[in-house]
């Protein structure tokens, strides 16, 4: 009976020690895995956020470029109109000069 108790105690202590010491490394590994997972998630979020910001900047850049092109086209149209008006004015002046010559 005494030997059985010793044996049972030894088995109990061995089992307890195995559970205790085997749990610690697993917890550390799990913690490390969680940390790595969280780091990866943060990196992914950062990359995603950065990519979204770049896309927004690109879209804004395209909008600005479109606006600039529209302004440039409008300026060209305005310039053409102004040139036409100047040309008409010059033609009118030339006609008036010719009329005056004819009157003399």
RONUFI-270817 format. One line per 5 residues: for each residue x, y, z of N, C-alpha, C, O. Coordinates in nm, 3 decimals. Example, Ala and Ser with C-alpha at 12.3 -4.5 7.8 and 13.67 -1.06 7.14 Angstrom:
# RONUFI-270817
1.319 -0.569 0.780 1.230 -0.450 0.780 1.320 -0.330 0.780 1.424 -0.332 0.846; 1.285 -0.225 0.708 1.367 -0.106 0.714 1.290 0.003 0.787 1.341 0.114 0.804
This chain:
# RONUFI-270817
0.084 -0.119 0.000 0.000 0.000 0.000 0.088 0.125 0.000 0.060 0.222 -0.071; 0.194 0.123 0.079 0.285 0.237 0.089 0.351 0.262 -0.045 0.364 0.376 -0.089; 0.393 0.157 -0.109 0.458 0.170 -0.239 0.360 0.223 -0.343 0.397 0.302 -0.429; 0.235 0.180 -0.335 0.130 0.227 -0.426 0.108 0.376 -0.409 0.089 0.448 -0.507; 0.110 0.422 -0.285 0.090 0.564 -0.257 0.207 0.645 -0.313 0.187 0.750 -0.374
0.329 0.596 -0.294 0.445 0.663 -0.349 0.437 0.669 -0.502 0.463 0.772 -0.564; 0.399 0.556 -0.558 0.388 0.551 -0.703 0.280 0.648 -0.753 0.301 0.719 -0.851; 0.166 0.650 -0.686 0.056 0.740 -0.723 0.100 0.885 -0.707 0.068 0.969 -0.791; 0.172 0.913 -0.600 0.221 1.050 -0.578 0.319 1.089 -0.687 0.316 1.200 -0.739; 0.407 0.996 -0.722 0.506 1.025 -0.826 0.437 1.050 -0.960 0.473 1.143 -1.032
0.339 0.968 -0.993 0.265 0.986 -1.117 0.192 1.121 -1.114 0.192 1.195 -1.212; 0.130 1.150 -1.001 0.056 1.277 -0.987 0.151 1.395 -1.005 0.120 1.488 -1.079; 0.266 1.393 -0.936 0.362 1.503 -0.946 0.418 1.515 -1.088 0.436 1.625 -1.141; 0.446 1.400 -1.149 0.499 1.402 -1.286 0.396 1.461 -1.382 0.430 1.543 -1.468; 0.272 1.421 -1.366 0.164 1.473 -1.451 0.147 1.623 -1.429 0.134 1.700 -1.524
0.146 1.662 -1.299 0.132 1.803 -1.266 0.248 1.885 -1.322 0.227 1.993 -1.377; 0.368 1.834 -1.309 0.485 1.905 -1.360 0.479 1.914 -1.512 0.511 2.017 -1.570; 0.438 1.806 -1.576 0.430 1.805 -1.722 0.327 1.906 -1.769 0.352 1.983 -1.862; 0.211 1.906 -1.705 0.107 2.002 -1.744 0.153 2.145 -1.719 0.135 2.233 -1.803; 0.214 2.167 -1.602 0.257 2.302 -1.565 0.363 2.353 -1.660 0.352 2.464 -1.712
0.465 2.273 -1.684 0.576 2.320 -1.766 0.547 2.314 -1.915 0.608 2.387 -1.993; 0.455 2.230 -1.955 0.423 2.225 -2.097 0.326 2.338 -2.133 0.321 2.380 -2.249; 0.251 2.386 -2.037 0.156 2.494 -2.064 0.229 2.626 -2.083 0.190 2.706 -2.167; 0.333 2.649 -2.008 0.405 2.776 -2.015 0.462 2.801 -2.155 0.437 2.907 -2.212; 0.537 2.706 -2.211 0.587 2.733 -2.346 0.475 2.751 -2.448 0.487 2.834 -2.538
0.369 2.675 -2.436 0.258 2.689 -2.529 0.200 2.830 -2.517 0.171 2.894 -2.619; 0.182 2.879 -2.395 0.131 3.014 -2.376 0.224 3.116 -2.439 0.179 3.208 -2.507; 0.355 3.098 -2.417 0.451 3.190 -2.476 0.443 3.186 -2.628 0.444 3.289 -2.695; 0.433 3.064 -2.681 0.422 3.051 -2.826 0.295 3.117 -2.876 0.297 3.187 -2.977; 0.186 3.094 -2.806 0.059 3.154 -2.847 0.065 3.307 -2.839 0.016 3.377 -2.927
0.128 3.356 -2.731 0.142 3.501 -2.718 0.224 3.556 -2.832 0.191 3.659 -2.892; 0.333 3.486 -2.863 0.420 3.530 -2.972 0.345 3.526 -3.104 0.357 3.617 -3.186; 0.267 3.420 -3.124 0.188 3.408 -3.246 0.086 3.523 -3.256 0.067 3.582 -3.362; 0.022 3.552 -3.142 -0.076 3.661 -3.141 -0.009 3.794 -3.171 -0.061 3.875 -3.248; 0.109 3.815 -3.110 0.182 3.939 -3.136 0.216 3.950 -3.284 0.197 4.055 -3.346
0.266 3.840 -3.340 0.301 3.840 -3.482 0.178 3.864 -3.569 0.183 3.937 -3.668; 0.069 3.801 -3.529 -0.056 3.817 -3.603 -0.101 3.964 -3.599 -0.140 4.022 -3.700; -0.094 4.021 -3.476 -0.134 4.161 -3.461 -0.042 4.253 -3.541 -0.088 4.349 -3.603; 0.087 4.223 -3.539 0.182 4.303 -3.618 0.147 4.296 -3.766 0.147 4.397 -3.837; 0.118 4.174 -3.812 0.083 4.157 -3.952 -0.045 4.233 -3.985 -0.056 4.297 -4.089
-0.144 4.225 -3.893 -0.269 4.299 -3.916 -0.243 4.448 -3.923 -0.297 4.517 -4.009; -0.161 4.498 -3.831 -0.129 4.641 -3.832 -0.058 4.680 -3.961 -0.089 4.784 -4.020; 0.036 4.597 -4.004 0.108 4.624 -4.129 0.010 4.627 -4.246 0.017 4.715 -4.332; -0.082 4.528 -4.247 -0.180 4.523 -4.355 -0.268 4.648 -4.354 -0.295 4.707 -4.458; -0.311 4.686 -4.233 -0.395 4.806 -4.221 -0.318 4.929 -4.269 -0.372 5.013 -4.341
-0.191 4.938 -4.229 -0.109 5.052 -4.270 -0.095 5.054 -4.423 -0.111 5.159 -4.486; -0.064 4.937 -4.480 -0.048 4.929 -4.625 -0.178 4.967 -4.694 -0.179 5.042 -4.792; -0.289 4.915 -4.642 -0.419 4.942 -4.702 -0.451 5.091 -4.693 -0.496 5.152 -4.790; -0.426 5.149 -4.576 -0.452 5.292 -4.556 -0.364 5.375 -4.648 -0.410 5.471 -4.710; -0.236 5.338 -4.658 -0.143 5.410 -4.743 -0.187 5.400 -4.889 -0.184 5.499 -4.963
-0.229 5.281 -4.929 -0.275 5.261 -5.066 -0.398 5.345 -5.094 -0.408 5.407 -5.200; -0.492 5.348 -5.000 -0.613 5.429 -5.017 -0.578 5.577 -5.028 -0.634 5.649 -5.110; -0.484 5.623 -4.944 -0.442 5.763 -4.948 -0.378 5.795 -5.083 -0.404 5.900 -5.141; -0.294 5.703 -5.133 -0.230 5.724 -5.263 -0.335 5.731 -5.373 -0.326 5.814 -5.464; -0.436 5.642 -5.365 -0.542 5.643 -5.465 -0.620 5.774 -5.460 -0.654 5.832 -5.563
-0.648 5.821 -5.337 -0.719 5.948 -5.322 -0.637 6.062 -5.380 -0.690 6.148 -5.451; -0.507 6.063 -5.349 -0.419 6.167 -5.402 -0.415 6.160 -5.555 -0.415 6.262 -5.623; -0.411 6.038 -5.606 -0.408 6.021 -5.751 -0.537 6.073 -5.813 -0.534 6.142 -5.916; -0.652 6.041 -5.750 -0.780 6.089 -5.799 -0.786 6.241 -5.793 -0.832 6.307 -5.887; -0.738 6.297 -5.682 -0.737 6.442 -5.668 -0.646 6.503 -5.773 -0.678 6.607 -5.832
-0.532 6.439 -5.798 -0.439 6.486 -5.900 -0.504 6.485 -6.038 -0.487 6.577 -6.117; -0.579 6.377 -6.065 -0.649 6.369 -6.193 -0.754 6.479 -6.204 -0.769 6.541 -6.309; -0.827 6.502 -6.094 -0.929 6.607 -6.095 -0.865 6.743 -6.118 -0.914 6.824 -6.197; -0.754 6.767 -6.050 -0.683 6.895 -6.067 -0.636 6.908 -6.211 -0.647 7.015 -6.271; -0.584 6.799 -6.265 -0.534 6.800 -6.402 -0.650 6.828 -6.498 -0.634 6.905 -6.593
-0.764 6.766 -6.475 -0.881 6.789 -6.561 -0.925 6.934 -6.552 -0.958 6.997 -6.653; -0.925 6.988 -6.430 -0.964 7.128 -6.411 -0.866 7.220 -6.485 -0.907 7.315 -6.551; -0.737 7.190 -6.473 -0.636 7.271 -6.540 -0.654 7.264 -6.691 -0.643 7.366 -6.760; -0.682 7.144 -6.744 -0.704 7.130 -6.886 -0.827 7.209 -6.930 -0.826 7.274 -7.035; -0.934 7.203 -6.850 -1.056 7.277 -6.882 -1.027 7.427 -6.883 -1.072 7.499 -6.972
-0.952 7.473 -6.783 -0.916 7.615 -6.776 -0.832 7.654 -6.898 -0.852 7.761 -6.957; -0.739 7.568 -6.936 -0.653 7.595 -7.050 -0.736 7.605 -7.178 -0.716 7.696 -7.260; -0.829 7.511 -7.195 -0.917 7.514 -7.312 -1.000 7.642 -7.314 -1.016 7.705 -7.418; -1.052 7.679 -7.196 -1.132 7.802 -7.187 -1.047 7.923 -7.223 -1.093 8.013 -7.294; -0.925 7.927 -7.174 -0.835 8.038 -7.205 -0.807 8.045 -7.355 -0.804 8.152 -7.415
-0.786 7.926 -7.417 -0.762 7.922 -7.561 -0.884 7.975 -7.637 -0.870 8.053 -7.731; -1.004 7.933 -7.594 -1.126 7.981 -7.659 -1.138 8.132 -7.644 -1.169 8.203 -7.739; -1.113 8.180 -7.522 -1.119 8.324 -7.497 -1.020 8.399 -7.585 -1.051 8.503 -7.641; -0.899 8.343 -7.596 -0.795 8.406 -7.678 -0.838 8.410 -7.825 -0.821 8.512 -7.892; -0.895 8.299 -7.873 -0.943 8.294 -8.011 -1.050 8.400 -8.034 -1.047 8.471 -8.134
-1.145 8.410 -7.942 -1.252 8.509 -7.954 -1.193 8.650 -7.956 -1.233 8.735 -8.036; -1.099 8.673 -7.869 -1.036 8.805 -7.861 -0.962 8.836 -7.992 -0.968 8.948 -8.043; -0.892 8.736 -8.046 -0.821 8.754 -8.173 -0.920 8.786 -8.285 -0.895 8.874 -8.367; -1.031 8.714 -8.288 -1.132 8.739 -8.391 -1.189 8.880 -8.378 -1.207 8.949 -8.478; -1.217 8.921 -8.255 -1.270 9.056 -8.233 -1.168 9.162 -8.278 -1.205 9.261 -8.341
-1.042 9.139 -8.247 -0.938 9.235 -8.288 -0.929 9.241 -8.441 -0.915 9.348 -8.499; -0.936 9.124 -8.503 -0.928 9.119 -8.648 -1.047 9.192 -8.710 -1.029 9.269 -8.805; -1.167 9.171 -8.658 -1.286 9.239 -8.707 -1.270 9.391 -8.690 -1.304 9.468 -8.779; -1.219 9.430 -8.575 -1.201 9.572 -8.547 -1.102 9.634 -8.647 -1.124 9.744 -8.699; -0.992 9.560 -8.673 -0.894 9.608 -8.770 -0.955 9.620 -8.909 -0.931 9.718 -8.980
-1.035 9.521 -8.948 -1.100 9.525 -9.079 -1.195 9.645 -9.088 -1.201 9.713 -9.190; -1.269 9.669 -8.981 -1.360 9.784 -8.979 -1.281 9.914 -8.994 -1.324 10.005 -9.065; -1.168 9.923 -8.926 -1.087 10.045 -8.936 -1.034 10.063 -9.078 -1.032 10.174 -9.132; -0.989 9.951 -9.138 -0.939 9.958 -9.276 -1.050 10.003 -9.371 -1.026 10.085 -9.460; -1.172 9.951 -9.352 -1.285 9.990 -9.436 -1.315 10.138 -9.420 -1.344 10.208 -9.517
-1.308 10.184 -9.296 -1.336 10.325 -9.270 -1.230 10.414 -9.334 -1.261 10.520 -9.389; -1.103 10.369 -9.328 -0.995 10.445 -9.391 -1.018 10.451 -9.542 -1.000 10.557 -9.603; -1.058 10.340 -9.602 -1.084 10.338 -9.746 -1.202 10.429 -9.781 -1.199 10.497 -9.883; -1.306 10.430 -9.698 -1.421 10.517 -9.722 -1.379 10.663 -9.721 -1.421 10.743 -9.804; -1.295 10.697 -9.625 -1.249 10.836 -9.614 -1.168 10.875 -9.738 -1.178 10.987 -9.788
-1.086 10.780 -9.785 -1.005 10.807 -9.904 -1.096 10.834 -10.025 -1.072 10.923 -10.106; -1.200 10.752 -10.033 -1.292 10.767 -10.145 -1.366 10.901 -10.137 -1.393 10.964 -10.239; -1.397 10.942 -10.015 -1.467 11.070 -9.997 -1.380 11.186 -10.041 -1.433 11.286 -10.089; -1.251 11.178 -10.027 -1.160 11.286 -10.063 -1.147 11.289 -10.209 -1.075 11.373 -10.263
